[in-house]
Amino acid sequence: MTMAKITRPKRKNPILRSRIPTLPPDRRSRTALGLVRAAALGRFELQHCLECGAVQYPPRDACAACLSDRLEWRETNPNGDLLADTVVHHSQELYFRERAPWRTGLVRLDAGATVVVHLPDDAPRAPARVTLSAMLDRAGQAVLVARGAGAGTPADDPKLRELTADPRFRKCLVTDAKSPVGQAMVKALVEAGADIVWAGQCEPWKDPPGWAATRALPGVTEVPLDVTDSRSVDELAGEIGFKVDIVVNTAGYHRIHSLFGRAGVETAQAEMEVNAFGLLRLAKAFGPVLRARGADGQSSAVAWVNLLSIYAIANFPEEATYSASMAAGLSYAQALRAELRRGGVRVVNVFPGPIDDEWNQQVLPPKLAPAAVANAILGALRGSVEDVYPGDVAQEWLARLRDNPKALERELGR
């Protein structure tokens, strides 16, 4: 089958009705949410029986082969044979009814299980070899997508594009474009084909290295934005909020000191004003409009990205108040995810380790280059990832936290 080509969307006709956001079915058992946990990290996992080794699908509480309840989620070989495919022309679900026809199929995995999959228009007809990936749909639930060898990405398919937040042909806001990560993010979005990138800046008198080249990039528009000032945030939201498809919140305030390392609480307050309350101001101003535009055509509002820190998931005492502000930001981000999911807008939280910038000059390697953080965010948008842990430090902390949270707390306290 041939696939319709994704092109730059035409200007919307204001006379035509706007499609109200609808979501695919989102009821899942607690067991089935294990598939969501893996998909949110960009992994393909299925349950494996620890007794007989049988791979399970759909997710269940007892093995279909031996009835053992000893089932474990593991990364699974994503390759298999497409046994059958069909096109759904009618559906009782409003979401699929508005998007019919829709291709689906059955795949027999090399690992043994037979699964139901979504098929892009360019996927081969059965029988054929395919590779699966687990992605998050508009409701934040996991679905399986099968593609043939040499196929394009889901973002190239007019329907499966909704499973991604690919910035191509979309309008993006970077809240702090003067920071090293902000500049790298603006450049990455331009190179990814974004139509417009609004580059937020709150201190016009600052001219950091690279800023002149960043704002001169094609499609970049410099806009005033101070996330500590509600009026500044509200004015920008009133000007461009109804146009923004992707918000990338790179605004951050970072100072290095322990709990007893600095007198007073002024620095901690400044960190909270930017890292936590700044996100709250942005959410209140831009969030409702994004949620309402969750089905506004091919380039509807699709994503909100928060640049947090690995210190948000476990306090690093050497940077105690910064860690606390990032933990507060994470809590707001989780609430924002629940609110925006109703409109099909994905919230991506990014937890990097130390970034190679002015505030980590004395931190020993490994450190992340700003471009590496921007590329990790871009990869999450092009896929359907919710939580991103770029870099060796972040990956190590995450593994240690999952293995023994108390051990990590003691180790960081040393």
N, C-alpha and C positions, 0 to 999 in steps of 0.2 A: 504494500500500500504506500502511496505517496503522502507526504506530510505537508500541510499548509505551512508556509513560511512565516515566522514571526517578523513583523515589520513595525515601523514606528506608527503608533496609533494616530488616527485622524483626530482633529479637534472635536470635542464632544458637542453634539447638537443639543442646545438647552431646551428645545421643545420636546425631545424624546424623554420618556420616563427613565428615571434612574433606578437601576436594579437594587433592591434592598438586600443587604447581606443575608445569605442563607448558609447553613452549615450542613455538611454531610452527617450521617448518624454518628453520635458521639457516646453512646452507651457502651461501656466496656466493663468487664469484671476486673477485680483487683489483680487477678492472675494475668489477664490479658494485657494489663498495663506494663508488664515486663517487656513486651515488644516495643512499647512507647519509650521506655527508659533507654533502650539500646538505640532506637532511631534518633532520639534527641541528641545523642552523642555521635551520630553518623555511622553507627555500626549495625551489622546484620546478625542478629542472634535469634536462636530458637531453643526451646527446651530439649535437654538431653536426659534420658533416664539413666540414673547411676547404677541401676540393677542390670538392665538388659541392653542399654546403649541405644534404644530406639529414639529417633528424633520425633518431636511432637508438633503437630499443627492441626487445628488451631490450639492455642495455649489451653492447658487443662490442669486440674489438680491431681490427677492420677494418670499413670502411663497407660496408653491405649493397648499396649502389647502385654504387659505383665501386671498392671494395676498397682504398681509401686507408687508411693507418693514422694519418692526421692528424685525430684526433677530439678535440674540446674540449667540456668540460662548460660549458653556458651556461643561464641562466634562460630558461625556455620558456613560451610562451603556454599557460595551463592549461585553456583552454576547448576543447570538442569536442562530438561527437555520440555519444550512447550508441547503439551499433548493435544490441546484443543483451544480454540479461540472463538469468540462470538462478539457481536455488536448489540448492545442494549439500546433499543430505540424508545422504549417507554419505561417509566419508573414511577412508583408511588412516592418516592422521596423527592421533595421539591428541588433540592440542590441538583440532583442528577437529571430531573425532568427539564430544568432550564439549560442543561449542558449536553443533552442527548444529541446525536448518538455517542456512545462511550464503549470503547473496546475493553474486554476482559478476557481472561484465559485461565487454564489450569496448567501448572508446571510441576513435573515430577523432579524433585531435587536429587542430585547425586547423593546427598546425605540420606535420602530415603523417604522424606515426607512429600506429600502432594499438597500444593498451596494454590490459593486463588490470588490472581495478580491483576493489576491495571496494565494495559498495553498502550504505548504511544502509537500514533498513526503509522510511524515508520518501522514498527516492530514486525518481524517476519511472520508469515502465516504458519500454522502448525502443519506438520511437525518441524521443529527447528530447535537449535541450541540457543539458550538465552542465559543472561546473567541478571540476578535479582539484586535489588537494593531496598532497604526499608526507609520510608520517608514519612514525614508528618503531613497530614492533610489540613484543610482549613480549620477543622475543629481541634487540631492538636493531637489527633489519634494516628497511630501507625498504620500505614498501608504498604503493600509490596508492589513494586514496579519492576517489570521484566523488559530487558532490552537486548537486541541482537548485537552481534559483533559489528563494530564500526558505526553504531547508531549515535545520534546526537544526544544531547542532554535533555532531561525533562523540560528545561526552560525553553527548548526549541519547539516543543509541542504546545499548540494553542490551549489545550485543556490541562495537560499536566504542568504547564507553567505555573498554575495556581498552587502546586505543591512546593514551589520555590519562591524566593524573593530576589531573583536575579535582577541586578540594577540596570540592565540594558533597557534603554528607552524610558527609564523612570526618572523621577525628580527627587533629589536627595538633599537633606539638610545635615551638615556636619556642625555640631554646636560650638566646638572650639577648634577652629581650623588653623590657629597659629601655633599650637603645640606640635612637637615632633610627630606624634601619632596622628594628630589632626591633619597636618600637611600630607603625610603619607596616605591617609584615608581619602582625602580629596583627589590626589593623583590616581589612586587605585580605582575610584569610582569613575573618573573621567576615562581612564583606559578601558574600563569595563563597558563603556557605551552609555553611561547615564546621560539623559538629555540635559538636565540642569543640575548643578551642584551649588547649593547655597552655602557659602563659607562663613560661619559665624565668627565674630571677633568682638571682644569687649573692651579692649584697650587700644584705641587707634594710634596712640603715640608709640607703641611697641612695634619694632620692625625686626623680628628675629631672622636668623639666617634661613634663606629659602622661601620666605613669605612672598617676596615680590614675584618669584617664578611661579609659586602656587596660585596666586590670585590671577595671574596672566594666562592660566591654562584655558583652553576653549570650553565654553559652557559654564564657567565658574562665575558666580555673582557674590560679591562680598556683602554681608548684611551685619548690622549691629545686633549683638545678643550678649547680654549679661545675665547668666542664670541665677545670680544672687539678687536680681532686681525684678520683681513681679511685673512691673510696668513694661520693662524692656521685653520680657518674654511674651506678655500679652499682646503688645503692639506688633511683634513679628508674627505671632500666630494669627492675628487679624489680617495681616498683609499676605502671608503665603500659606497659612495652615491648610486651606482648602485645596492646595495644589500638591502638597508634599506626599510622596509615596513611601519614602523610607527616611526615618530619623536615625542618625548615628550620633549618640551622645558621648562625645570624647572629652567633655568638660571635666576637669579634675583639679583638686588642690592637694598637694603632696608635700608634707614636711616630715623629716626623720628625727624622732626623739622618743624616748621611752616614757612611761607613765610619770616617773619622777624626774625626767630629764629637762623639764622646762617649767618655770613658775607660771601660775595662772592657768586659765582655760581658754585664752583668746585664740591660740592656734587651733585647738580642738574645735572651737566654735566656727572658725573659718573653714576648716575641713568639712564640718557638717553642713555649712551653708552651701557649699558647692557640691560635694559628693552625695549628699542625701537630700537636702531641701531643694537644691538645684534641680535634681531629677523630679522631685515632687512638683515644682513649679512648671516644668516642661510637660509633665504628664497631664496636669490639670488644663493647660492651655492647648496642647496639640492632641492629646489622647481622644477626646470625644469626637473631634472631626475625623481623625484617622479611622476610628471605629465605624463611623457612619459611611465612610467611603470604601469599605471593605469589599464592595462588589461593583465598583464604578468602572467597569470595562476592563480591557486588557491590561491597562496599567493602573489598576486600583491601588489604594494604600495597602501595603503588604507587610512591612516590618518596622520594628523599633529595636535598635541595637544599643546596649549599655556597656560601656567600657568600665569594668570594675577592676578587681585585683584578686589574686589567689589568697591574699590576706583577708578577704571577705568571708571565707569559709572556715578560717581558723586564725585567731589573733596572733600576730607576730609581736611579742612584747617590745622588741627594739623599735617598732613603729606602731605603738599601742593605739594612739588616738586616730591615726590614719586607718588602721585596721578596723577600728570601731565604726568610723564613718562609712567605710566600704561595706561593712556588714549591714548598716542601716540602709545604705543604697540598695543592697541586694534584697532586703525585705520589701522596700518600695517596688523594686523591679518585679518581684513575684506577684505583688498585688496588681501591678500594671498588666502583667501577663494574663491574669484572670479576667481583667476588664476588657482588654483588647481581643482576647480569644473569641468573644461573642460576635465580633465583626470579622473574624477570620484573619486578624492581623497578628503576625508572629513576633514574639519578643525574644531576642537573642541576647544572652548574657555572656560576656567575655571575661575570663579570669586569667590574665597573663601573670607570669612571674615578673621579676624586676626588668624594667625596660631601660634601654641604654639612652638615658636622657640626663638633664642637668641635676636631677634630684637623686640619681643613683650613681654618681660619679665614683664614689668610694666603695660601691658594692662590687665584690669580686665576680668574675664570670662564673657560670653562664648568664648572660643577659640577652634580652630580645631586642633586635633592631626594630625601630618603629615600622619599617616596611613589612617586617615579618608579622607584626600584629595586624596591620591593615590587610595583608594577604589572607590571614586566618579569618578575619571578619568577612572578606569577600568570598572565601570558600564556603563559609556558613550560609551566606545569602544565596549563593548559587545552588547549594544543596537544600536541606531542610533541617538544619541543626539548630537546637535551642541553646545548648550550653557548650562553650568553647574554652579549652584549657591549653593555650599555645605555649610551647616552650618546655624544656626539660624540667625546670623547677616546678612549674604548675602541675605537670604530669606526675612528678614524684610526690608532691604534697597530696594530690588527689588520691594516689594509691595508698599512701600512708594513712590518710584519714579513713579510707574505707576499711583498711586492715585493722587499725586499732586507734580510734580517736583519742583515747587517754594517753597512749604512748606518744602520739604527735604533740599533744599539749605539753607533756613533760619535756620532750626533745626541743621544742621551740623555746621553752622557758629557760633553757640552759644558755 
